[in-house]
Amino acid sequence: MAVFARSAVAATVTIGVLVGATIGIASADPDPTPHQLAQAQAKVETKKEQIARLKLELDALSEQLDSVAMTAEQAAEAYNGVRWQLKQAKQALLRAEVAQSSAAARVGEQRGNISGMVADSYHQIGNLGTVQAILSSDDLDTMLVSLGTVGAINDSMQVDLDAFRVANQQARATERAAQRARDAKQRLLAEAKAAKDEARAQADGVLRQPSALLIERDKLARELAKAQGVVQQANQPKPHDPKPTDPKTDNPKPSDPTPTPDPTPTPDPTPPAPSGGAGAAIAFAKKQLGEPYKWGATGPDSWDCSGLTMGAWAAGGVSLPHWSVAQYQVSTPISRANLRPGDLVFWGSSGSPSSIYHVAIYLGGGQIIHAPRTGRDVEIVSIDYWRAPNFFARP
């Protein structure tokens, strides 16, 4: 359902309230003349036409506005995705640097072993300075060639030299891996900045959507209610008019002493939260009702969609990434028919999980709780309040 189409429904309710209020006030005024009544009736028809025309304009805008909101949501989740990837890249860089340091330490240890062996037999080379020059070489191949040239390698040293060669190769590999990790980190830092700027721009675009039509609609609704009040006041029976009597009611029958049982109460569409992790997640999410959406936010007073689900399920004892795509990836995919309270409901722009851009928590009874988008607060709505979700998963 379009966001602003729902606003038209709210306007209808507003009109009804205003009409009732206006009628009550107008009933104390003198009766309108036929001329005033005709003018009021004409005004009613004019206002009805104006509001109908305006409603068409609002309906035409609703899809465009929804599209803008979806684009903003996609930008916000793209930013979360880059931040998550950047976090992974930083952890990978840390591991690569630890591996590089460890490999360099092994190289140094092997070099020390070889240095000791060569120094013990430097007389075979004939010159200690030559030994030092050989062992100080940064290039393994050059060092081994030099040692072979002076005849310093013997069978007993070959095992240590092989170990040194392996350690040196590992050191070079870890150094290249660490450099790739550094490059990835720098690339993702730049992407994160660009994604952040895009998310901010899209969110600002949602807030800048035109409100003049909404203001005009409310103004027309008030004027229509006033005009309708005059017409309905003229049609009400006068206080001094005798009320017609129904002969059938002159002698009413005694009331039935048997009390009428109360009708069966309508069940709450939202079932009680389950116990365990799902129950704790739902309870946490409900405590955030009314708090504003803010892209990139993870609480405690504002949330984005995946920030809310991450915080809720953290309360339920499950760690989720702050990215709707990754939340689906680390959860167990299920069908809509198998949804249980606490499960995650996702919206994607295609049939690929990589297109996911919004996530909510299923409450049961066809309802969800979520942080919707810029300009709106955490709320409970129908699972199909906007457009049908296409991915479902259980943390």
N, C-alpha and C positions, 0 to 999 in steps of 0.2 A: 504494500500500500504506500502510495506516495506520501512523503512527509507533510507537504503543504496541502495535499488533498484532505488529510486528516484535520488540518487547521480549519477547513471549511465546515467540517462537522462541528467543531468546537464553536464556530461562529453561529451555527444554527441553534445550538444550545443557548448561547449568549442571547440570541434574538428572543428565544422563548422566555427566558428570565426577564429580559427587559420589557417584553410585552406585558407579562403579568404584573410587573411593578408599575408600569405606566397605567394599566387599566385601573389598578387599585387607587392610584392618585387621581385619575381623571374622573372616577365615579363621584367624587365629592364636588366636581365642577358643574356649572349649569349645563343642561342638555345642549348639544350643538344644534344649530339651525340646519335646515336642509341644504342650504348653500355651503355651510361649513362641512357638512357630511360629504357632499359631492367633492369638495376640494380635497378632503382627507382621503377619500376613496381613490381619487385620481393620483394623489401623491403616493399612496400605497402601491398602486400599479406601476408608477414610474420607478419607485425605489426597488420594487421586485425585479423589474427589467434591468436596472443598473446592477443589482447584486448578482443576478443570473449571468450577465455579461462579464462581470468581474470574476465570478467563480470560474467561468470558462478560461479566462486569462490565467487565473491561479493554477488551474488544472494543467494548462499548457506548460506553465513554468515548472510544475512539480517534478517532471522527469528530468529536466535540465538541472534543477537544484539537487535532486537525488544523485545525479551523475557527478556533480561537483563534490558532494559529500563523500561519494565512494572513492573518487580520485584522491581526496584528502586522506581518507582512511588507508588507501593503498600506499600513499607516500609515507604516512606515519609508520606503517608496518615495514616498509622497505628500509626506513631508518633503523628500526629495531633489528632488522635482519643484518644490516651492515655492522651495527654495534655488536651483535652476537658473534658475527664472523671475526670482528676485530678482537674480541675477547679470546676467541679460540686461537687467533694468530699470535696474540701476546703469550698465551700459554705454550704454544708450539715453539716460539722463539726462546722462551725460558728453558724448555727442554733441550733445544738445539744448542744453546750456549752452555748448558751443563754438560752435554755430551762432548762438545768441542773442548771444554776445559779438561774433562777427564781424558780425552784422547791426547791432548797436548801433554798432560802429566805422564801418560804412558810413554810417549815419545821421549820425553826428557829422562824418564827412568831407563829406557833402553839405551839411549845415548850415553847415559852415565855408565851403564854396564860395559858398553863397548869401549868407552874412554878408559876405564880401568884396565881392561884386558890389553888394549893397545899400549897404554902407558907402561904396563908391566913388561911388555916385550918391545919397548921402543928401540932397544939396542939392535933389534933386527932391522929396524928401518935406518938406524944410524944417526938420527937427528930428531931431538925432542921437539924442536920448532916445527918440523914437518908434521909430526903427529898432531900438535896443537892446531896447525893450519887445516889439517884434514878434518879433525873432529869439530872444528868451529864452523864448517860449511853448513849453510842452510839447505843445500840441495843434497838429498840422499844419494841420488845416482852419482853425483860428482864425488861424494865422499867414498862411496864403495869402489868407484873406478880408481881413485887415488890410492886407496888401501890395497887394491889388487895390483896396481902398478908397482908399489914398493914391496910387494910380497908379504904384507902383514897378515893376510887372511889364511888361516889354516882350518883344518876340519873341525877343531874344537870350537872355533869362533863362528862357524857357519850357522849354527842353530840360533845363536843370539842375533846374528845379522838378519836372518830371516824374520825373527820376531820383530826386530826393529823396522824392517821393511813393511811388515803388515801394520804395525802401529802407526807408521808414518802415513800409509795409505788411508787408514781409518781417520787420522787427524785431518787429512786433506778433505776427505768426504764430509766430515762433520763441519768443517769450516765452510764448505760450499753450502751445506744445508742451513747453517746458521745465517749465511748471507741471503739465501732465498727467503728465510723467515723474516729477516729484517726488511727486505724489499716488500714482502707481502704486508707487513705491518704498516709501512709507509704508504703503500697503495690504498689500504683500507682506511687509514686515517684521512686521506684525501677524499675517498668515497663517502666516509661518514660525515664529513663536513658538507659535501655537496648534498647528501641525502637529508641532513638536518635543515639546510637552507630550503630545500624543496618542500619538506614537511611543513616548515613554518609558513612558506608562501601559500601552500594549498590551504592550510588552516585559516590563514588570514582571508583567503578568497571566500571561504564559507561564511565567515563573519561579515564580509562586505556585501553579501547578497542583498538585493533591494528589498526594503521593507515598506516602501511607499504604498504599494498595493494593499499590503496587510492593514496599514493604518486607514486607508480609504475604505476598505471593506468594513472595518469596525465602525467607522463614522456612518456609513450607509446603513448598517445594521441598527444603530441607535435611532437614526431618523425613521427607519421603517417601523421600528417598535413604537415610536411616538405616534406615527400616523395610524398604525393599526389599533392603538389604544383608543384613539378618538372614535374610530368606526365601531369598535366593539362596545364602547361605552354607550353609544347611541342605540345599539341593538339590545342592551340589557333591559329587563323589565323595570318599570318605575317603582320606587318604594311604596307608593300609595295604591298601585294596581293590585286588585284582589287576586289572590292566587286561585286558579281553578281547583275545584275539589273533585276527587275521585270517589263516587259513591261506594265503590268497592272497599275503600279504606275507612268508611265511617265506623265500622265495627271490626277492628282488627282482631285477628285470631291471637289467642295467647301464645306467647313464645314457647318453643319446644324446650322442655326442661332438660333434655339430653344435650350436653355441650357438644359442639362440633369440634372434632379433633383438629389440631393444627395440621396444616399441610406438611408433607414431608419436606424438610429443609433441603435447599439446594446444596449439593456438596461443594466444598471449596475446590476451585479448579486447580489450586496448587496444593498437592499432597504434602504432608509433613516431611521434613528432611530426613533422609535415612541416617542411621547411626554410622559411626566409624569415620573414615577419611572423607567420604562424600558428604556426610552430614556436617562435618566441621567446615568443609569448603563452602557449602551453601550458607551456613550460619555466618561465616566471615563475610561473604559477598553481600548478604542482606544488611549487615551492619554499615555497609558503604552506600546504601541507597541515598540518593539525593546529592552525593558528592560529585563534583564536576569532572567531565572528561578533559584530559590534557594529554596531548600526544607525548609519548616518551615517559609518562609518569607511572610510578609504581607505588603510590601512596606517600604518606598515610592519609592525605586529604584530597588527593586527585589521582585519577587513573586513566590509562588508556586500556584498550580492550584486552590485550595480552598481559598487561601489567596487573589487571584485576584478577584474571584467571590464575596467573602465577602466584599472586599473593594469597588467593583463596585456597589453592591446593597446597601451598606451603603450610597453611594452617591445618590442612588435612594430612600432613606428613609426606607429601610428594613434591619433589623439586622439579619445576618446569622452567624451560628457557623463557626469556622475555622476547618471544617472537612467535607469532601464531603458526607460521610454517613449521618451525622446529617443535612446537608443542604437539602438532599433529604427528610429526615424525617419531617422537619419543613415546607416543601413546599407542594404544591398540585400536586400529580402525574397526568400527562397527557399522551396522546399518541403522537407518532412522527407526526402523521397527524395533530394534533392540535397545533403544535409548532408555537409560535409567537416570534418576536424579543424581546430579553430580557430574554426568558425562559432559564432554565438550562438544559444542556445535560450531561448525566453521562455515564461512562463506568464501568461495573462490570465484575468480572471474572466468575460469575454464574448468575442464575436467582434470587438470593436473594439480596435485597438492601444492606445487610450487607457486600456484596463483592465489593461494589463500591470503586474505587480507583482513579478516575479522573473525573473532572468536567470542563465544558466550558460554555460560554454564546452564545446562538444562535443569529445570526445577521439577519437571513432571507436569502432567495435565496440559501439555502443549504450551508451556510457558518457559521463558528463559530470563536470566538476569545478566546484564552486560553494561559495559561503558560504551555508549553508542558512537558518539562523534563529537567534534568541536561544537560547542554551543549547547550541549545537552548533558544531562546528569545520569549517573548510574540509575537504572530503572528495570522494572519487571514488565515484560511485554510478551505478546504471542510469539511463538517461534517463527511464524510467517508474517510478522508485523511489517516487514519491508519487502523482502524477496526470499524465496525458499532457500535454505542452506543446502549445501551439496556435499559436505564432509562431516563425519561424526567419529568420535574416538573416546576411549576410556583411559584416563591416566593410570 
